[in-house]
Structures are given as C-alpha cells and as structure tokens.
Amino acid sequence: MSADTQTLREQFDRLQEALSTRQSTQLFAHAGLAFIAALILGGATGKLFWDSTRAPYVAWLGLLATVGLLVYGLLRLSKARTVLADELARYATMMELRRQLRLDDPSAMLPR
C-alpha cells in the first residue's frame, strides 16, 4: 500500500468514525420535543387565560415557560440545520474517498 493510499485510508477512517454518531439527529429530536411540550403547555396556559377573568400567576408562568420552550426549540433547530450541513459535506468527502480507494469495486479486491 503506497503512502498516498495509506493517507487516504487514514482520512477515510477518521471521517467514518466522526460520522458514526449523528449529532444532528439528537438536536432535531430535542427541537421536536421542545415544540411538542410548548404546544401542550401553551394550550393549558391559553385555557387558564380563557377561563379566568383575572389571569392567575400560574398562567403567566406557563406563558413564560411556553416562550422559553419555543426559543429553545428554535435554537436547537437552527443548530441542527448547521450541524446537518456539516455532516452532509463530510459524508460527501467520505464517499469521494471511498471512490478513490476503490472500496466498492469488487475487482480491486481480487488478487491478480
């Protein structure tokens, strides 16, 4: 194996290991759960405001928590989109290295 091939293989292994854990998936999940929790809490808070003539303190706390969850969800969603773009770029690089190393070519693995 030549030095150039060895360097490509090391780079391929590093990329493959880095991409084995997808951070974007976890960030998208956090954003989704925050949005669902905000929807549920927002509905309960809206009901408190609707039913009372004078808004109770719990309703204001619920509104604050709902807004906080929405902001958290938006921040996680933004970060997830950024991380996903980076992961896709690294994946494209890894697939190009696979092509250069001829890992998917069965005839390259056969002895001559």
C-alpha positions as CSV (number, residue, x, y, z in Angstrom):
1,M,0.0,0.0,0.0
2,S,1.5,3.3,-1.0
3,A,1.9,6.3,1.3
4,D,-0.7,8.2,-0.6
5,T,-3.2,5.3,-0.3
6,Q,-2.3,5.0,3.4
7,T,-3.0,8.7,4.0
8,L,-6.3,8.4,2.2
9,R,-7.3,5.4,4.2
10,E,-6.4,7.1,7.5
11,Q,-8.5,10.1,6.4
12,F,-11.4,7.8,5.4
13,D,-11.2,6.0,8.8
14,R,-11.3,9.3,10.7
15,L,-14.3,10.6,8.7
16,Q,-16.1,7.3,9.1
17,E,-15.6,7.3,12.9
18,A,-16.6,11.0,13.2
19,L,-19.8,10.3,11.2
20,S,-20.7,7.2,13.2
21,T,-22.5,9.4,15.7
22,R,-25.0,11.8,14.2
23,Q,-25.3,14.9,16.3
24,S,-27.9,16.5,14.1
25,T,-30.4,13.7,14.8
26,Q,-30.2,14.3,18.6
27,L,-30.6,18.1,18.0
28,F,-33.6,17.6,15.8
29,A,-35.1,15.4,18.4
30,H,-34.6,18.0,21.1
31,A,-36.2,20.6,18.9
32,G,-39.2,18.4,18.2
33,L,-39.8,17.6,21.8
34,A,-39.5,21.2,22.8
35,F,-42.1,22.2,20.3
36,I,-44.5,19.5,21.4
37,A,-44.0,20.4,25.1
38,A,-44.5,24.1,24.2
39,L,-47.7,23.2,22.3
40,I,-49.1,21.3,25.2
41,L,-48.1,23.9,27.8
42,G,-49.3,26.7,25.6
43,G,-52.7,25.0,25.3
44,A,-53.0,24.7,29.0
45,T,-51.9,28.2,29.5
46,G,-54.3,29.5,26.9
47,K,-57.1,27.7,28.7
48,L,-56.1,29.3,32.0
49,F,-56.3,32.7,30.4
50,W,-59.6,32.0,28.7
51,D,-61.4,30.7,31.8
52,S,-60.4,33.3,34.3
53,T,-61.5,36.9,34.5
54,R,-58.2,37.9,36.0
55,A,-55.1,36.0,34.9
56,P,-53.6,33.9,37.6
57,Y,-49.9,33.8,38.3
58,V,-49.7,30.2,37.1
59,A,-50.9,31.4,33.7
60,W,-48.1,33.9,33.4
61,L,-45.5,31.3,34.5
62,G,-47.0,28.9,31.9
63,L,-46.7,31.6,29.2
64,L,-43.1,32.3,30.2
65,A,-42.3,28.5,30.1
66,T,-44.0,28.2,26.7
67,V,-42.0,31.0,25.2
68,G,-38.8,29.6,26.8
69,L,-39.5,26.2,25.2
70,L,-40.2,27.8,21.8
71,V,-36.9,29.7,21.9
72,Y,-35.1,26.6,23.0
73,G,-36.7,24.6,20.2
74,L,-35.8,27.3,17.6
75,L,-32.2,27.4,18.8
76,R,-31.9,23.6,18.7
77,L,-33.4,23.6,15.2
78,S,-31.0,26.2,13.9
79,K,-28.0,24.4,15.4
80,A,-29.3,21.0,14.0
81,R,-29.5,22.5,10.5
82,T,-26.0,23.8,10.7
83,V,-24.6,20.5,12.0
84,L,-26.5,18.6,9.3
85,A,-25.0,20.7,6.6
86,D,-21.5,20.0,8.0
87,E,-22.3,16.2,8.3
88,L,-23.5,16.1,4.7
89,A,-20.4,17.8,3.5
90,R,-18.2,15.4,5.5
91,Y,-20.3,12.5,4.1
92,A,-19.7,13.6,0.5
93,T,-16.0,13.8,1.3
94,M,-16.1,10.3,2.7
95,M,-17.9,8.9,-0.3
96,E,-15.3,10.5,-2.6
97,L,-12.5,8.9,-0.6
98,R,-14.4,5.5,-0.9
99,R,-14.4,6.0,-4.7
100,Q,-10.7,6.9,-4.7
101,L,-9.8,3.9,-2.6
102,R,-12.0,1.7,-4.7
103,L,-13.6,0.1,-1.7
104,D,-16.8,-0.6,-3.6
105,D,-15.1,-2.2,-6.6
106,P,-15.0,-5.9,-6.1
107,S,-12.5,-6.5,-8.9
108,A,-10.0,-4.2,-7.0
109,M,-10.0,-6.7,-4.1
110,L,-9.3,-9.8,-6.1
111,P,-5.7,-10.9,-6.4
112,R,-4.2,-10.7,-9.9
